[in-house]
Amino acid sequence: MLLHSSLFPLNPNTLCTSSHKTSTSIITPSNHPGGLEKTSNHEPEPSRFCPCGRRHFLEATATGLLSVSVPPANASDYKTVLNRVHPPRPDWYEEFYASVLNSDATRSYEAEIAAYKSQLFTNLRGKAKRILEIGIGTGPNLKYYANDADVEVFGMDPNVKMERYAQEAAEAAGLLPTNFKFIQAVGEAIPLSDASVDAVIGTLVLCSVANVDQTLQEVKRVLTPGGLYLFVEHVAAKDGTLLRFLQNILDPLQQTVADGCHLTRETGKKINEAGFSAVESSTAFLSNATFVNPQVYGIASKSIRSGLCFCFFLGDVLRGNV
Ligand SMILES: C[S@@+](CC[C@H](N)C(=O)[O-])C[C@H]1O[C@@H](n2cnc3c(N)ncnc32)[C@H](O)[C@@H]1O
């Protein structure tokens, strides 16, 4: 069970220091009714957020009035990265891949993961107005988070053929057409300003990006201080298992037939090491996912310290100390 309140164990006395604390808890199948393994990692970020965090917070404040109609930042750069990371494919291939994602095979996966996703997405309720979904595909997650009237969603994917399906899913989820914007881009270069969204969502996408670390840094960059990153990702099975042996053999084939999807990435580890202030994740094995197991799902949060540092800075200014 994800307890979102435990994501924020910040002690004000430790704010703006360079100390690191890491705690890890494992709930093994025997003591977790759902048979899940749960790990949590609360790791205050290094001191780079203080005092320079004040600048980040000023940027966040300046972009705080962004709406979905705001034009992308670094428009030319993100196109260059898009074309490098995801060179244009033939139309028929993009359409074929989109229709596969929209097929019954995916629906049975979605049916099995639904319980996990509903639980995960409750953490967003009332906390996020501007949401970015990276690698949105046909938009299977929209129904979990897009039904609040004032939510604005950026759906991002390099495959422009996903747009039609994602638009339909947004509409079906009850999102106003003006509150959904599809952006053709990759996770490695997100065409949004720093600190411009309250939440980023990514499901089954870090297996396909060209650069996982760069994508995670981009996710952190566009999140507001305290913003949330919700993920569901399939990862490599444990070394030495039969499943891992088969994944190693099938990986090259999977990359070819599944548009660059890798079976053997240690994505959970990458998320833990990406510099979020807290990461809570659980692991699930899904019967419908065969080689695309295990799956890690959870929430990472960006440090709020940059914002609090600004408050202290403002206090200093008002007291005439600066
Ligand atoms: C397996 S699909 C998952 C789609 C959707 N998130 C879901 O859960 O059904 C992977 C998606 O990632 C997209 N993708 C591939 N490379 C990407 C990249 N570098 N950045 C962002 N998305 C990417 C693909 O076009 C595809 O829509």
PDBQT file of the ligand as one rigid body, heavy atoms in Angstrom, charges set to zero:
ROOT
HETATM    1  C1  LIG A 401       4.973   0.795 -24.378  1.00  0.00    +0.000 C 
HETATM    2  S1  LIG A 401       4.386   2.327 -24.882  1.00  0.00    +0.000 S 
HETATM    3  C2  LIG A 401       3.527   2.886 -23.422  1.00  0.00    +0.000 C 
HETATM    4  C3  LIG A 401       2.471   3.899 -23.717  1.00  0.00    +0.000 C 
HETATM    5  C4  LIG A 401       1.647   4.330 -22.506  1.00  0.00    +0.000 C 
HETATM    6  N1  LIG A 401       2.444   5.094 -21.592  1.00  0.00    +0.000 N 
HETATM    7  C5  LIG A 401       1.034   3.139 -21.832  1.00  0.00    +0.000 C 
HETATM    8  O1  LIG A 401       1.245   2.933 -20.630  1.00  0.00    +0.000 OA
HETATM    9  O2  LIG A 401       0.305   2.402 -22.517  1.00  0.00    +0.000 OA
HETATM   10  C6  LIG A 401       5.832   3.352 -24.915  1.00  0.00    +0.000 C 
HETATM   11  C7  LIG A 401       5.530   4.749 -25.387  1.00  0.00    +0.000 C 
HETATM   12  O3  LIG A 401       6.700   5.547 -25.251  1.00  0.00    +0.000 OA
HETATM   13  C8  LIG A 401       6.847   6.329 -26.410  1.00  0.00    +0.000 C 
HETATM   14  N2  LIG A 401       8.286   6.681 -26.536  1.00  0.00    +0.000 N 
HETATM   15  C9  LIG A 401       9.246   6.048 -27.224  1.00  0.00    +0.000 A 
HETATM   16  N3  LIG A 401      10.412   6.695 -27.097  1.00  0.00    +0.000 NA
HETATM   17  C10 LIG A 401      10.183   7.755 -26.297  1.00  0.00    +0.000 A 
HETATM   18  C11 LIG A 401      10.998   8.821 -25.784  1.00  0.00    +0.000 A 
HETATM   19  N4  LIG A 401      12.302   8.894 -26.070  1.00  0.00    +0.000 N 
HETATM   20  N5  LIG A 401      10.407   9.758 -25.014  1.00  0.00    +0.000 NA
HETATM   21  C12 LIG A 401       9.086   9.680 -24.698  1.00  0.00    +0.000 A 
HETATM   22  N6  LIG A 401       8.275   8.717 -25.148  1.00  0.00    +0.000 NA
HETATM   23  C13 LIG A 401       8.822   7.755 -25.928  1.00  0.00    +0.000 A 
HETATM   24  C14 LIG A 401       6.317   5.461 -27.519  1.00  0.00    +0.000 C 
HETATM   25  O4  LIG A 401       5.982   6.197 -28.685  1.00  0.00    +0.000 OA
HETATM   26  C15 LIG A 401       5.119   4.823 -26.838  1.00  0.00    +0.000 C 
HETATM   27  O5  LIG A 401       3.963   5.605 -26.963  1.00  0.00    +0.000 OA
ENDROOT
TORSDOF 0
